[in-house]
Amino acid sequence: MIKYCVSCLLPDTKPDLYFNKDGECAACLAFKNRKEIDWDKRKSEFQNILKSQKRSERWDCIVPVSGGKDSTAQVLKILELGYNPLCVTSSTCDLSDIGRDNLNNIGNLGVDHIEYSPNPKVRAKLNRLGLEEVGDISWPEHVGIFTIPIRASVDFGVPLIIWGENSQNEYGGPASKQESNILNREWLEEFGGLLGLRVEDLATSYGFPSKDLILYTYPSDSELFKAGTTGLFLGHYFPWDGLSNAILSGAFGFRAKNVHVEGSPVNYENLDNYQTGIHDYFKYLKYGFGRTTDIVSLHIRRGIMTRSQGLEIVKEIDGNYPHTYLGKPLSEIIAKIGLTTDKFNLICDKFTNTELFLKSKNGDYERNLDGSPIKSNYDN
């Protein structure tokens, strides 16, 4: 029986999510604690860090950017504070048209922008490996997001990296990590979406040449020490809110869709990668909740909607089979990594949590009209 937070809709199947004795989840508790934070003090701390960091001749810090509403807002905040960032992009796996427009918009903000594009043939192999081995087509993208900006810090001599929110605070995680202001190798390996598959496994167990893995490999301790690389969460120093970021970014050229994204209740998130619908669907198959639950829970905490309203949205949208994403058919998306729909469905069944979904007498999953498995309960 899945248990849900009494305040939002996050379930106890979410990895590392803590519930107190009253049934409230760590994400809701962390959000309530924000009222006790002296944000003016934290802003001063952040500015002092920026002032004290050794800088390159040109840039004060690195801001990793995807072109999305959050990274656009991060760049705007750094510019507002009077600093000059180097924006660094780790290219997504299957970049959408709207994603390209929003990424190009980053440069229009008045910053230097470098885009790293790992070998697409290697990336496609890693996409398939990630999907088949750990149930995440986005595995190489997640790795690159957290390694490429670190490599840029070492290569360009820019020690300070400004990340966005600490996901363990925003979405719930171990109490010891919720108030962390630093993103380092330890955080990546625990919360960066590796799912037990390490980059070194690619060479030792799957035969990938080391030269193909350079951009996915975290710099050595000696390289990091020499460069003085430090990664900070901007959300530790300034109140974080995705909807506010979307509104602000929209005023500076960020473009949302005219309708909500498939599998999501909003039109401003996860616009850059056609594969994201698959990533979110596998999350639902493994844990019984997906992107809609995450976003709705964020809105419930902020009083934008009630819990009962959020539940109706979740029941309607969350976990729908990803027939399309951003209008692109599933068959075209998975063809790029050498999969057919039949093979994809077999991989889906492999990672479907047998304790969360109904099975018929013959052992097959009972399915909704859209093809997604029927969850066994909604104990909300």
HELIX and SHEET records of a PDB file:
HELIX    1   1 ALA A   26  ASN A   33  1                                   8    
HELIX    2   2 ARG A   34  GLU A   36  5                                   3    
HELIX    3   3 TRP A   39  SER A   52  1                                  14    
HELIX    4   4 LYS A   69  GLU A   80  1                                  12    
HELIX    5   5 ASP A   97  ASN A  108  1                                  12    
HELIX    6   6 PRO A  120  VAL A  134  1                                  15    
HELIX    7   7 TRP A  139  PHE A  156  1                                  18    
HELIX    8   8 SER A  167  GLU A  170  1                                   4    
HELIX    9   9 ALA A  175  GLN A  178  1                                   4    
HELIX   10  10 ARG A  185  PHE A  191  1                                   7    
HELIX   11  11 VAL A  199  THR A  204  1                                   6    
HELIX   12  12 SER A  210  TYR A  216  5                                   7    
HELIX   13  13 ASP A  221  ALA A  227  1                                   7    
HELIX   14  14 LEU A  234  HIS A  236  5                                   3    
HELIX   15  15 GLY A  242  ALA A  251  1                                  10    
HELIX   16  16 THR A  276  TYR A  287  1                                  12    
HELIX   17  17 ARG A  291  ARG A  301  1                                  11    
HELIX   18  18 ARG A  307  ILE A  317  1                                  11    
HELIX   19  19 LEU A  330  ALA A  335  1                                   6    
HELIX   20  20 THR A  341  PHE A  351  1                                  11    
SHEET    1   A 3 CYS A  61  PRO A  64  0                                        
SHEET    2   A 3 PRO A  85  SER A  90  1                                        
SHEET    3   A 3 ASP A 112  TYR A 116  1                                        
SHEET    1   B 2 LEU A 160  TRP A 163  0                                        
SHEET    2   B 2 THR A 230  PHE A 233  1                                        
SHEET    1   C 2 THR A 324  TYR A 325  0                                        
SHEET    2   C 2 LYS A 328  PRO A 329 -1                                        
END                                                                             
